[in-house]
Amino acid sequence: MIVERATQTEIETSNGGRFIAVPASEATIRGYSVHEIQIDEAAYLPGQNEGEDVIVSVLPMLRDTGNSQVVFASTPAGKNNHFAELFLEPKPGVHQIVVKGTSIPRLASRVERLRAQLSATRFRQEVEVEMLSDGLSYFDLSTIENATNMKEGAICPRM
């Protein structure tokens, strides 16, 4: 496959393939007919319903050829988005692939830099690919987990 033409938003190849980058907006993304849809940073889609509106607007574009597919790729952004819903409650035909940053040897120095710069919760989400809270809580998730992992449950004083 040879790139025949390339612009900032399109690539055309010698075998007739065409790659088009479109904005993640349900108002402007409609109108194509495609064999494959790739949604990068799917956990960070804008709009109503935590990105579901964008996904609903692109799914009708997929041709019904039997080998068409949608690929969602992202690091987690908490549990309150459509990507997390697809990941945590997979539907039939959904295949999950998880690649942790700590499993990629060429990223070792970057991983250690992120470990030093990010909160423990954000590191677990961004590098270890764990679907946790949104990372904006006052208390780190591990502190809360340690406080509530007792057999009797958490101890709350009476007021």
Backbone bond lengths (Angstrom), bond angles and torsions (degrees), N, CA, C in turn:
res aa  C-N    CA-C-N  psi(-1)  N-CA   C-N-CA  omega(-1)  CA-C   N-CA-C  phi
1 M - - - 1.438 - - 1.539 107.94 -
2 I 1.299 116.06 129.00 1.458 122.72 -179.37 1.530 108.25 -119.97
3 V 1.329 115.56 137.68 1.461 119.74 176.50 1.524 108.14 -74.00
4 E 1.318 115.54 119.60 1.470 121.47 -179.22 1.533 110.96 -90.57
5 R 1.333 116.21 -37.56 1.457 120.84 -177.80 1.523 108.04 -150.53
6 A 1.315 115.53 139.14 1.463 119.51 178.64 1.522 110.01 -141.91
7 T 1.324 115.54 135.19 1.462 122.14 173.13 1.521 106.76 -126.47
8 Q 1.315 117.18 -172.28 1.468 119.40 178.70 1.520 112.43 -68.29
9 T 1.330 117.91 -22.76 1.462 119.97 -176.35 1.519 114.64 -122.00
10 E 1.344 118.24 -4.82 1.466 120.42 -178.12 1.521 111.94 -140.35
11 I 1.335 114.65 148.96 1.464 122.10 171.35 1.523 106.85 -134.05
12 E 1.323 116.46 129.66 1.462 121.39 174.31 1.517 107.99 -114.66
13 T 1.336 116.41 136.39 1.458 121.08 -176.45 1.527 111.40 -112.55
14 S 1.337 115.56 164.84 1.466 122.32 -176.65 1.529 113.14 -65.43
15 N 1.329 117.91 -22.11 1.465 120.13 179.45 1.532 112.56 -91.67
16 G 1.339 116.90 11.40 1.466 120.46 177.59 1.518 114.19 92.11
17 G 1.321 116.56 -2.10 1.460 119.80 178.66 1.519 111.84 -70.75
18 R 1.310 115.20 150.58 1.467 120.57 179.98 1.523 108.06 -141.68
19 F 1.310 115.91 126.70 1.458 123.00 178.01 1.519 107.71 -111.72
20 I 1.328 116.81 127.39 1.458 120.62 -177.24 1.526 108.42 -128.01
21 A 1.325 116.26 125.45 1.466 121.57 175.58 1.525 107.34 -93.17
22 V 1.322 116.58 126.06 1.469 121.22 -179.09 1.529 109.45 -125.85
23 P 1.331 117.08 154.24 1.465 119.83 179.80 1.526 111.20 -69.37
24 A 1.317 115.96 148.80 1.465 121.59 -179.16 1.522 110.37 -83.42
25 S 1.317 115.63 70.16 1.458 121.60 178.50 1.521 108.14 -138.12
26 E 1.306 116.72 124.14 1.466 119.53 -178.48 1.529 112.11 -62.01
27 A 1.334 117.88 -20.10 1.459 121.46 -179.74 1.526 112.75 -77.75
28 T 1.340 119.02 -25.76 1.466 121.31 -174.13 1.519 114.74 -119.95
29 I 1.305 118.17 -1.09 1.460 120.54 -171.67 1.531 113.71 -93.45
30 R 1.290 117.51 -15.16 1.469 122.15 -172.90 1.533 113.12 -73.15
31 G 1.351 115.28 160.53 1.455 119.52 169.23 1.510 116.47 114.46
32 Y 1.298 120.00 -9.31 1.459 121.80 -179.73 1.523 110.19 -93.71
33 S 1.329 116.22 163.18 1.449 123.28 172.13 1.526 105.78 -126.96
34 V 1.332 117.98 118.19 1.465 120.78 -168.23 1.529 112.32 -134.84
35 H 1.332 114.46 160.72 1.468 121.62 174.66 1.526 111.11 -91.33
36 E 1.322 116.38 -28.51 1.462 119.98 -178.18 1.523 109.82 -144.43
37 I 1.318 114.85 140.16 1.464 121.69 174.99 1.524 106.62 -119.25
38 Q 1.317 116.61 128.56 1.457 121.61 175.78 1.516 108.05 -116.80
39 I 1.319 115.88 120.98 1.461 121.50 -179.25 1.517 107.58 -113.16
40 D 1.335 115.52 106.30 1.458 121.24 -178.83 1.526 109.32 -89.23
41 E 1.325 116.60 147.65 1.463 123.59 -176.78 1.526 110.37 51.95
42 A 1.328 115.51 46.77 1.466 122.70 -175.60 1.524 113.32 -60.30
43 A 1.321 118.63 -26.70 1.465 120.74 179.66 1.518 112.25 -73.52
44 Y 1.320 117.50 -12.41 1.468 121.71 -176.11 1.527 112.58 -111.08
45 L 1.329 117.86 18.84 1.461 120.12 -179.12 1.525 110.45 -62.87
46 P 1.322 116.86 140.93 1.467 120.46 180.00 1.523 111.53 -82.13
47 G 1.300 115.83 175.33 1.457 121.33 171.61 1.507 113.73 99.92
48 Q 1.312 113.15 -175.86 1.458 121.36 -178.85 1.530 110.64 -68.84
49 N 1.307 116.78 157.18 1.468 123.49 174.16 1.520 113.67 58.47
50 E 1.333 116.48 36.88 1.463 122.80 174.84 1.522 113.21 52.16
51 G 1.308 117.79 43.26 1.452 122.36 176.41 1.513 115.95 93.13
52 E 1.316 117.07 -10.60 1.463 119.54 -177.68 1.528 111.50 -62.68
53 D 1.333 118.45 -34.12 1.470 120.86 -179.76 1.525 111.62 -62.33
54 V 1.332 117.23 -38.81 1.464 120.40 178.11 1.524 109.38 -65.28
55 I 1.320 117.07 -44.14 1.461 121.02 -179.13 1.523 110.92 -64.71
56 V 1.326 117.33 -42.14 1.461 121.18 178.18 1.528 111.16 -61.73
57 S 1.326 117.22 -32.73 1.466 119.82 -179.14 1.530 112.55 -75.92
58 V 1.339 119.25 -24.35 1.470 119.97 -178.46 1.527 113.66 -95.72
59 L 1.308 118.85 -24.32 1.469 120.07 -176.38 1.529 113.84 -59.97
60 P 1.346 120.40 -36.37 1.473 118.91 177.20 1.525 113.90 -65.40
61 M 1.325 118.92 -14.75 1.467 122.12 178.56 1.516 112.14 -72.54
62 L 1.315 118.09 -21.47 1.457 122.55 -173.95 1.528 110.59 -69.65
63 R 1.315 115.83 124.26 1.466 120.74 178.83 1.520 110.11 -67.78
64 D 1.303 115.65 148.30 1.458 121.54 -178.58 1.522 109.68 -93.83
65 T 1.349 116.28 67.00 1.468 120.63 -174.72 1.522 113.45 -103.61
66 G 1.315 117.84 -3.70 1.452 120.48 -178.77 1.511 113.70 92.18
67 N 1.325 117.54 -26.94 1.465 119.44 178.67 1.527 112.03 -118.66
68 S 1.316 117.59 14.69 1.458 121.42 176.76 1.515 109.45 -75.25
69 Q 1.329 116.14 151.15 1.462 118.70 -179.11 1.515 112.08 -151.63
70 V 1.326 114.29 159.41 1.458 122.30 173.91 1.522 106.80 -117.57
71 V 1.332 116.35 131.08 1.461 121.87 179.24 1.525 107.83 -114.87
72 F 1.322 116.12 120.27 1.459 122.12 175.28 1.522 107.36 -104.29
73 A 1.324 117.75 124.87 1.463 121.44 178.29 1.524 108.02 -127.95
74 S 1.330 115.96 137.66 1.465 118.56 179.21 1.519 110.14 -176.50
75 T 1.320 114.31 159.27 1.456 119.19 162.14 1.521 105.11 -88.57
76 P 1.332 118.15 155.83 1.462 119.44 -179.04 1.530 111.77 -65.24
77 A 1.303 114.73 150.88 1.466 121.78 174.02 1.521 107.17 -132.71
78 G 1.317 115.95 54.78 1.456 120.08 -176.87 1.516 111.07 82.15
79 K 1.332 114.91 -165.12 1.457 120.99 -177.42 1.517 112.66 -108.82
80 N 1.318 118.05 0.37 1.458 121.14 -173.96 1.523 112.09 -105.71
81 N 1.331 116.11 58.92 1.457 121.22 175.31 1.521 108.32 -154.65
82 H 1.315 116.10 164.63 1.461 120.59 -175.44 1.533 112.24 -66.26
83 F 1.317 117.47 -34.26 1.465 120.62 177.44 1.533 110.25 -61.02
84 A 1.327 117.24 -45.71 1.469 121.03 178.44 1.521 110.67 -61.51
85 E 1.317 116.64 -40.14 1.464 120.38 178.74 1.524 110.77 -61.09
86 L 1.343 116.65 -44.97 1.467 120.48 178.08 1.525 111.37 -63.96
87 F 1.327 115.99 -35.61 1.454 120.71 -176.99 1.533 111.87 -77.07
88 L 1.331 116.60 -43.80 1.462 120.86 -175.49 1.522 113.24 -81.06
89 E 1.336 116.45 -25.77 1.464 121.23 178.95 1.530 108.92 -129.60
90 P 1.348 116.74 68.66 1.470 119.45 -173.85 1.525 112.71 -63.99
91 K 1.303 114.03 144.49 1.462 121.75 177.53 1.528 108.67 -94.22
92 P 1.326 118.15 164.29 1.468 119.73 176.31 1.529 110.58 -56.41
93 G 1.309 116.32 138.57 1.452 121.63 179.39 1.516 114.24 88.18
94 V 1.333 117.24 -2.08 1.459 120.54 178.38 1.522 108.29 -92.00
95 H 1.317 116.02 125.19 1.467 122.17 179.20 1.521 108.10 -110.67
96 Q 1.315 117.13 124.03 1.463 121.56 -177.63 1.522 110.95 -101.81
97 I 1.327 114.81 136.58 1.459 121.63 173.87 1.521 106.65 -127.45
98 V 1.323 117.25 124.76 1.459 121.83 179.62 1.526 108.54 -117.00
99 V 1.321 116.25 125.32 1.461 121.32 177.36 1.524 107.17 -124.96
100 K 1.324 115.48 109.23 1.465 120.62 179.15 1.522 109.75 -80.06
101 G 1.319 115.95 141.38 1.457 120.54 177.09 1.514 112.34 -58.60
102 T 1.328 116.84 -30.66 1.465 121.53 179.85 1.530 111.95 -71.81
103 S 1.332 117.39 -10.49 1.469 121.60 179.67 1.522 112.88 -95.84
104 I 1.331 117.61 0.80 1.456 121.12 -176.68 1.525 108.48 -110.37
105 P 1.334 118.22 102.97 1.467 121.35 -175.06 1.532 114.60 -54.23
106 R 1.326 118.82 -38.12 1.465 120.25 -177.50 1.527 112.82 -68.94
107 L 1.335 117.57 -12.46 1.465 121.34 178.66 1.528 112.97 -100.00
108 A 1.321 118.14 8.23 1.466 121.87 -173.52 1.528 113.15 -54.87
109 S 1.320 118.23 -45.65 1.472 119.58 -178.96 1.524 111.00 -68.51
110 R 1.314 117.58 -37.65 1.467 121.30 177.59 1.532 110.29 -65.85
111 V 1.323 116.65 -41.08 1.470 121.07 179.03 1.524 110.30 -61.07
112 E 1.322 116.99 -43.59 1.473 119.59 179.99 1.528 111.20 -67.01
113 R 1.317 117.27 -35.86 1.463 120.04 176.33 1.531 110.39 -64.57
114 L 1.332 116.63 -42.87 1.462 120.41 177.93 1.524 111.55 -66.09
115 R 1.328 116.98 -37.21 1.463 120.72 178.21 1.536 110.14 -60.23
116 A 1.334 116.71 -37.97 1.464 121.16 -179.89 1.522 112.54 -76.61
117 Q 1.333 118.00 -28.81 1.461 121.36 -173.01 1.530 114.67 -96.72
118 L 1.317 118.34 -25.26 1.465 121.21 -175.62 1.517 111.21 -98.87
119 S 1.330 115.83 156.68 1.465 119.27 171.49 1.522 107.57 -65.96
120 A 1.329 116.68 161.10 1.468 120.46 -179.48 1.526 111.26 -59.45
121 T 1.322 117.24 -40.12 1.462 120.66 179.89 1.519 111.11 -66.19
122 R 1.314 117.32 -46.81 1.471 120.80 -179.54 1.533 110.04 -63.93
123 F 1.340 118.78 -38.73 1.463 121.91 177.77 1.527 110.45 -62.43
124 R 1.332 116.64 -44.15 1.461 120.11 178.94 1.525 111.26 -60.53
125 Q 1.325 117.05 -36.85 1.469 119.80 179.25 1.523 111.61 -75.30
126 E 1.318 117.77 -52.25 1.459 121.84 -172.00 1.526 113.95 -74.50
127 V 1.319 118.28 -33.74 1.462 121.18 -174.28 1.524 111.85 -107.71
128 E 1.324 116.83 -42.34 1.465 119.87 -177.84 1.526 112.65 -93.40
129 V 1.317 117.22 3.26 1.459 124.86 172.55 1.527 112.60 55.50
130 E 1.313 116.55 48.38 1.456 121.50 176.52 1.523 108.79 -103.66
131 M 1.328 116.17 133.52 1.463 121.03 177.37 1.525 107.48 -84.57
132 L 1.328 115.90 98.65 1.456 121.62 -177.02 1.520 109.70 -114.61
133 S 1.300 116.54 -153.37 1.457 120.93 176.15 1.518 109.01 -71.31
134 D 1.319 116.82 -172.94 1.462 120.01 -177.66 1.518 113.45 -78.80
135 G 1.325 118.80 -2.46 1.453 121.61 178.58 1.514 113.82 80.88
136 L 1.316 117.02 5.03 1.452 120.51 -177.23 1.528 112.65 -108.81
137 S 1.319 117.32 7.29 1.461 120.66 -179.04 1.519 110.92 -67.97
138 Y 1.332 115.75 153.46 1.454 120.47 178.58 1.523 110.09 -66.22
139 F 1.346 116.77 -44.36 1.462 121.43 178.54 1.520 109.30 -96.10
140 D 1.323 116.89 138.84 1.444 121.88 175.78 1.521 108.79 -63.74
141 L 1.336 117.25 143.93 1.450 122.14 -176.73 1.526 112.27 -57.29
142 S 1.328 118.71 -39.03 1.466 120.61 -179.17 1.530 110.87 -63.79
143 T 1.328 118.82 -33.29 1.465 121.88 176.69 1.520 110.08 -64.63
144 I 1.317 116.73 -44.04 1.466 121.05 178.61 1.526 110.34 -65.67
145 E 1.338 117.29 -43.57 1.465 120.78 179.24 1.522 111.11 -60.47
146 N 1.334 117.76 -44.07 1.458 121.25 179.62 1.526 111.84 -64.95
147 A 1.315 117.25 -34.48 1.467 120.79 -178.77 1.519 112.55 -74.64
148 T 1.317 117.34 -21.94 1.463 119.87 -175.74 1.522 113.72 -114.33
149 N 1.320 119.28 8.60 1.455 122.09 -179.54 1.525 112.52 -92.12
150 M 1.291 116.87 32.70 1.466 120.69 178.63 1.526 108.53 -95.59
151 K 1.336 117.08 151.53 1.466 120.57 179.99 1.528 111.97 -60.78
152 E 1.323 116.64 -36.72 1.457 120.77 -178.17 1.516 111.46 -82.12
153 G 1.305 118.92 -11.96 1.463 122.22 -175.65 1.504 110.25 95.56
154 A 1.297 116.78 -176.65 1.454 121.70 -178.86 1.523 109.86 -70.79
155 I 1.323 115.83 149.21 1.458 121.33 178.05 1.511 108.14 -101.61
156 C 1.312 116.95 121.30 1.464 121.43 -179.90 1.519 108.59 -117.81
157 P 1.316 118.16 126.87 1.473 119.61 178.72 1.509 111.15 -71.07
158 R 1.312 116.09 147.75 1.478 120.76 176.37 1.505 108.94 -81.39
159 M 1.289 116.33 139.69 1.458 121.37 179.20 1.506 110.75 -103.76
